[in-house]
Amino acid sequence: MKAKWYVQTLKYLVLALFTFIFGYPIFLMIFSSFKSNMEIFTSPLSLPSSFSFENYAEVWEVVDFSSYIWNSIIVSAASVFIVLFVSSMAGYYLARYNFKWNSFILLFFMIGLMLPMRLAVIPLYMMMMKLGLLDSLFSLIFVYVAGGIPFAVFLFYGFFRTVPRALEDSARLDGCNDFQIYYKIVLPLMKPAISIVAIVNLLNVWNDFFYPLIFIRTDALKTIPLGMLTLFGEFDTQWNLLFAGLTISSLPMLIAFIFASRQFMDGLTEGAVK
């Protein structure tokens, strides 16, 4: 009994340690967003002397942060929606219908997981230039959708194969067509998979700096990671505004994860058991 109590206490101590390690940078970022630039240098690890929202107001007005947020929201929402819609239909079709090229199409999607898209940045740039999509949000959506579909199809394919066919057969007896079975019967059972795909792609798109740097030139079309560069000067950096901007940009991700965390954890657990 004593040994079990000791082991349980040790587990909680280890969990508390890791919680502190991963949570401390977040709290440090939030506290620093209320400090002045001088206070960040003189007392970087202490609490702010006063909680003022001047940094947030300044970064919102001076840096045009509202435009960066709306661009990130548009690109992220469109990319995640298209990835979910296309990959769920493709995964369902590959899992439920056997045809001649079934395995080859699945292998085609698997190749997308093996080859990083950033190695093809020059052909992608030339393609966007020929299509007239350079310096537009459509170029980012196009790239993010192409990069997110392989993983999503692979995940949906595995989840759809765990759904009993008896549910679909009973729905066909009730008069449902194939799309109605997919939309009304099977897709509602895929909430864990949908949450995993949505969160993974949302994090990748929202925090990506590489592709906006390559394809976007106009300041009004920049996303948050690229727009934050305006706070870095050649000889000086406005760290107080930078921390305020980082705090604002991280709030949507925290809110999204809070609402989808239950389904996300259920999906991970179910996948591990399977």
NORHU-V329393 format. One record per pair of residues at least 6 apart in sequence whose C-alpha atoms are under 6 Angstrom apart, sorted by the first residue. I is the first residue (numbers start at 1). GAP is how many residues later the second one is. D is the distance in whole Angstrom. If there is no record, write none. Layout:
i=I gap=GAP d=D
i=I gap=GAP d=D
This chain:
i=29 gap=214 d=6
i=33 gap=207 d=5
i=33 gap=210 d=5
i=33 gap=211 d=4
i=34 gap=17 d=6
i=34 gap=18 d=6
i=35 gap=13 d=5
i=36 gap=204 d=6
i=37 gap=202 d=6
i=37 gap=203 d=5
i=55 gap=186 d=6
i=56 gap=188 d=6
i=59 gap=182 d=6
i=68 gap=154 d=6
i=68 gap=155 d=5
i=68 gap=156 d=5
i=71 gap=152 d=5
i=72 gap=151 d=5
i=75 gap=66 d=6
i=76 gap=129 d=6
i=79 gap=62 d=5
i=79 gap=66 d=5
i=83 gap=62 d=6
i=83 gap=66 d=6
i=87 gap=62 d=6
i=87 gap=65 d=6
i=87 gap=66 d=5
i=88 gap=68 d=6
i=91 gap=62 d=5
i=91 gap=65 d=5
i=91 gap=66 d=4
i=95 gap=62 d=6
i=95 gap=66 d=6
i=109 gap=41 d=5
i=112 gap=38 d=5
i=113 gap=37 d=6
i=128 gap=6 d=6
i=133 gap=6 d=5
i=134 gap=81 d=6
i=135 gap=80 d=5
i=135 gap=81 d=4
i=135 gap=82 d=6
i=152 gap=45 d=6
i=192 gap=71 d=5
i=192 gap=72 d=6
i=192 gap=75 d=4
i=193 gap=74 d=6
i=195 gap=68 d=6
i=195 gap=69 d=5
i=196 gap=68 d=5
i=209 gap=16 d=5
i=209 gap=17 d=6
i=231 gap=7 d=6
